[in-house]
Amino acid sequence: MECVAVCDQDFAKAEALAGQIGAKPHSDLRTMLGEEKPDFLDVITTVEGHADAVFTAAAAGVPVICQKPMGCDLMESRAMVSACRDADVMFLVHENWRYQTPLAALGRLLREGRIGRAFRARLQFSCSFPVFENQPALAELDRFILTDIGTHVLDAARSLFGEASSLYASTSKVNPRIKGEDVATAMMRMSGCDTVVCEMSYASRLPEESFPQTYAVVEGERGSITLGRDYRLTVHTAESSETIDATPPVYPWSDPKYALVHSSIVDCNRALLAALKGERQAETSGDDNLRTLELVFGAYESAASNQVLRL
């Protein structure tokens, strides 16, 4: 796979990056797609630029990968999916969380039926990591943690437990220096688990926090599975207790502190490339990710109204 062109409205930025990777710089996306005719477009702008880029790719007949969150709101996201469907253009979303080694291992254990039918589960991404120090723009978002981390955690919940039939959420803003919420909790009834609770926080100081890990506890008819620190999964039943090491691979180019995320990006990209080549169906298509965003924006609606949403 070769990056043949780079587009940025700031041509100097496009030139700088293109020079590093041997690609051709552009400042106009429509022109770039027409001249270069790439096999696909990878949209990595801020979320405000996603829709225009996807609509342009659809009009040009170019398959497109979009970073998360797909759109600024549900209406825009639905329009993006519809535009690509109408143009018969493959639309994929780069949603990597479900590809994390320990979460993928948890999914395999559930599918194997190691603890029987799951009836209650908890996914927790709660920490005090100073995310606003290296990404100050996040502090200016009117909606923060549900669109930032919530897209990941709620998508992981869907990949593990199926679709939600009801949703209740609450949000809080603990950090006074930010605009949006930095704490959110969502409780759902899902097709594969009676009760699933997703906890997200950048304001929690906990003895066991370990950014950027997601912890999990799943209770089933025959036992439980716990995912804790250091990527360890424990399967506990009446007969036995087993610990499984789900440490992610560390690539030479990656930062070991972020190996969990970096390795999931590799696996996500591998799956997206296979879909583009027609070798397999994409897990994180635009249609699939739209269901995740229905949970994300539904959580905002539920929190504002203090009501349970029926989905």
C-alpha positions in Angstrom: 0.0 0.0 0.0 1.4 3.4 -1.0 0.2 6.9 -0.1 0.2 8.7 -3.5 -1.1 12.1 -2.5 -1.8 14.3 0.5 -4.4 17.1 0.7 -4.5 20.0 3.1 -6.2 23.4 2.7 -2.9 24.8 3.9 -0.7 23.8 1.0 2.5 24.3 3.0 1.4 21.6 5.4 0.5 19.3 2.5 3.9 19.9 1.0 5.7 19.2 4.2 4.0 15.9 4.8 4.1 14.8 1.2 7.8 15.4 1.1 8.4 13.1 4.0 6.6 10.2 2.4 7.2 10.7 -1.3 3.6 11.7 -2.1 2.1 14.6 -4.2 0.8 17.6 -2.3 -2.6 19.1 -3.0 -4.8 21.9 -1.5 -8.1 21.0 -3.2 -9.6 17.6 -2.5 -11.8 17.4 -5.6 -8.8 18.2 -7.8 -6.7 15.6 -6.0 -9.3 12.8 -6.4 -9.7 13.7 -10.1 -6.0 13.8 -10.9 -4.7 11.0 -8.8 -7.6 8.6 -8.9 -6.6 6.9 -5.6 -7.9 3.4 -4.6 -9.4 5.1 -1.5 -9.4 8.3 0.5 -8.5 8.3 4.2 -10.2 11.3 5.9 -8.2 12.4 9.0 -9.5 16.0 9.4 -11.2 17.3 12.5 -14.8 16.1 12.7 -16.0 19.4 11.2 -14.3 18.4 7.9 -15.5 14.8 7.7 -18.8 15.3 5.9 -17.5 17.5 3.1 -14.7 15.1 2.4 -16.9 12.1 2.4 -19.5 13.8 0.1 -16.6 14.8 -2.2 -15.3 11.2 -2.3 -18.8 9.8 -2.9 -19.3 12.2 -5.8 -16.0 11.1 -7.3 -16.7 7.4 -6.9 -13.8 6.9 -4.5 -14.1 4.5 -1.5 -13.5 6.3 1.7 -12.3 5.7 5.3 -13.3 8.2 7.9 -11.9 8.7 11.4 -14.3 8.7 14.3 -16.6 10.3 15.3 -18.1 10.0 11.8 -20.1 13.3 11.9 -20.9 16.2 14.1 -24.4 14.9 14.8 -26.6 12.0 13.9 -28.3 13.8 11.0 -25.0 14.6 9.4 -23.7 11.0 9.9 -26.8 9.5 8.3 -26.4 11.8 5.3 -22.8 10.6 4.9 -23.8 7.0 5.0 -26.7 7.7 2.5 -24.4 9.6 0.1 -22.0 6.7 -0.1 -24.8 4.1 -0.4 -26.5 6.1 -3.2 -23.2 6.4 -5.0 -22.4 2.7 -4.5 -19.1 3.7 -2.8 -17.6 1.7 0.1 -17.7 3.8 3.3 -15.6 2.6 6.2 -15.0 4.1 9.6 -11.6 3.8 11.4 -13.0 2.5 14.8 -10.1 0.6 16.4 -11.2 0.1 20.0 -12.8 -3.3 19.4 -9.5 -4.5 17.9 -7.6 -4.0 21.1 -6.0 -7.3 22.0 -7.6 -7.8 25.5 -11.1 -6.7 24.3 -10.8 -9.0 21.2 -9.8 -11.8 23.6 -12.8 -11.1 25.8 -15.0 -11.3 22.8 -13.6 -14.7 21.8 -14.2 -16.0 25.4 -17.8 -14.9 25.3 -18.4 -16.4 21.9 -16.9 -19.7 23.1 -19.5 -19.7 25.9 -16.9 -19.9 28.6 -19.3 -18.4 31.2 -22.6 -19.2 29.6 -25.2 -16.5 28.8 -24.0 -13.1 30.1 -26.5 -11.2 32.2 -24.6 -8.2 33.5 -21.4 -6.4 32.3 -19.4 -3.3 33.0 -16.9 -1.6 30.7 -14.8 1.1 32.4 -12.5 3.7 30.9 -11.9 6.0 33.9 -8.7 7.8 34.7 -7.1 11.1 35.5 -4.8 11.2 32.4 -4.1 14.8 31.5 -5.6 14.6 28.0 -6.1 18.3 27.7 -2.4 19.0 28.1 -1.4 17.4 24.8 -4.8 18.0 23.1 -5.9 21.4 24.3 -8.5 21.7 21.5 -10.6 19.0 23.3 -11.2 21.5 26.2 -13.1 23.7 23.8 -15.6 21.1 22.6 -19.2 21.6 23.8 -19.5 17.8 23.7 -16.5 15.9 24.8 -16.2 12.5 26.4 -19.1 10.8 24.8 -18.0 11.8 21.3 -14.3 11.2 22.1 -14.1 8.1 24.2 -17.8 7.2 24.2 -17.6 6.3 20.5 -14.9 3.8 21.3 -16.4 2.3 24.5 -20.0 2.1 23.2 -18.7 0.5 19.9 -16.8 -2.1 22.0 -20.0 -2.8 23.9 -21.8 -3.4 20.6 -19.1 -5.7 19.4 -19.2 -7.7 22.6 -22.9 -7.8 23.4 -24.9 -6.9 20.3 -27.5 -4.2 19.8 -29.1 -2.1 22.5 -32.9 -2.0 23.0 -32.8 0.7 25.7 -30.4 3.3 26.9 -30.2 5.6 30.0 -27.2 7.9 30.5 -26.0 10.6 32.8 -23.1 13.1 32.3 -21.0 15.5 34.5 -18.5 18.2 34.0 -15.9 18.0 36.8 -13.0 19.9 35.3 -14.0 23.6 35.5 -11.6 24.6 32.7 -13.4 22.7 29.9 -16.6 23.3 28.1 -18.0 19.8 27.6 -18.6 16.8 29.9 -15.7 14.8 31.1 -17.7 12.1 32.9 -20.4 9.9 31.4 -22.2 6.7 32.4 -24.5 4.7 30.1 -26.7 1.7 31.0 -28.1 -0.4 28.2 -30.2 -3.5 27.7 -28.5 -5.4 24.9 -29.3 -8.4 22.8 -26.4 -10.4 24.3 -26.6 -9.2 27.9 -29.4 -8.0 30.1 -27.5 -5.0 31.6 -24.4 -3.4 30.2 -22.9 -0.4 32.0 -20.3 1.8 30.3 -18.3 4.2 32.4 -16.1 6.9 30.9 -14.2 9.6 32.8 -11.1 11.8 32.6 -11.8 13.1 36.1 -11.3 10.0 38.1 -8.4 9.3 40.4 -8.4 5.6 41.0 -5.8 3.3 42.5 -6.1 0.8 39.6 -6.3 3.3 36.6 -3.9 2.6 33.8 -4.4 4.8 30.7 -5.4 3.9 28.0 -6.7 0.5 29.2 -10.4 -0.4 29.3 -11.4 -2.6 32.2 -14.3 -5.1 32.1 -16.3 -7.4 34.3 -18.8 -9.8 32.7 -21.1 -12.0 34.8 -22.6 -15.1 33.2 -24.8 -18.1 34.1 -21.7 -20.3 34.7 -19.1 -17.7 35.9 -17.4 -14.4 35.2 -14.7 -12.8 33.2 -12.6 -10.0 34.5 -10.3 -7.8 32.4 -8.0 -5.8 34.7 -4.6 -4.1 34.6 -1.7 -5.4 32.6 -4.1 -7.0 30.0 -4.9 -9.9 32.2 -8.3 -11.7 31.7 -9.5 -14.0 34.5 -12.2 -16.6 33.8 -13.7 -17.8 37.0 -16.3 -20.6 37.3 -17.4 -23.0 40.0 -14.9 -25.5 38.7 -11.8 -23.4 38.0 -10.1 -20.1 37.7 -7.9 -19.3 34.7 -5.8 -16.2 33.9 -5.1 -15.4 30.3 -2.4 -13.0 29.1 -3.7 -10.6 26.4 -0.7 -8.3 26.2 -0.7 -6.5 22.9 2.2 -6.7 20.5 4.7 -3.8 20.6 5.9 -2.6 17.1 9.4 -1.1 16.7 7.8 2.3 15.6 5.3 2.5 18.5 5.5 4.1 21.9 5.4 1.2 24.4 3.1 3.3 26.6 0.6 3.3 23.8 1.2 -0.2 22.4 -2.4 -1.1 23.3 -3.8 1.6 21.0 -1.1 1.4 18.3 -1.5 -2.3 17.8 -5.3 -2.0 17.6 -4.8 0.6 14.8 -2.7 -1.9 12.9 -5.4 -4.6 13.2 -8.1 -2.2 12.3 -6.3 -1.0 9.2 -5.6 -4.6 8.3 -9.3 -5.3 8.4 -10.2 -2.2 6.5 -7.7 -3.0 3.8 -9.1 -6.5 3.5 -12.6 -5.0 3.0 -11.3 -2.6 0.3 -9.7 -5.5 -1.5 -12.9 -7.5 -1.3 -11.4 -10.2 0.9 -13.9 -9.9 3.7 -16.8 -7.8 4.9 -15.9 -4.8 7.0 -16.9 -4.8 10.7 -16.7 -1.1 11.0 -18.6 0.1 7.9 -20.5 3.4 7.9 -23.8 1.5 8.4 -22.4 -0.3 11.4 -20.8 2.7 13.0 -24.0 4.6 12.6 -25.5 2.3 15.2 -22.7 3.3 17.6 -23.4 7.0 17.0 -27.1 6.4 17.7 -25.9 5.3 21.1 -23.5 8.3 21.5 -26.0 10.9 20.6 -28.8 9.0 22.3 -26.8 9.2 25.5 -26.7 13.0 25.2 -30.5 13.0 24.7 -31.1 10.7 27.6 -28.8 12.7 29.9 -30.5 16.0 29.0 -34.0 14.6 29.5 -33.2 12.2 32.4 -35.3 9.6 30.4 -34.8 6.1 29.2 -34.6 5.9 25.4 -36.2 3.0 23.7 -34.2 2.1 20.6 
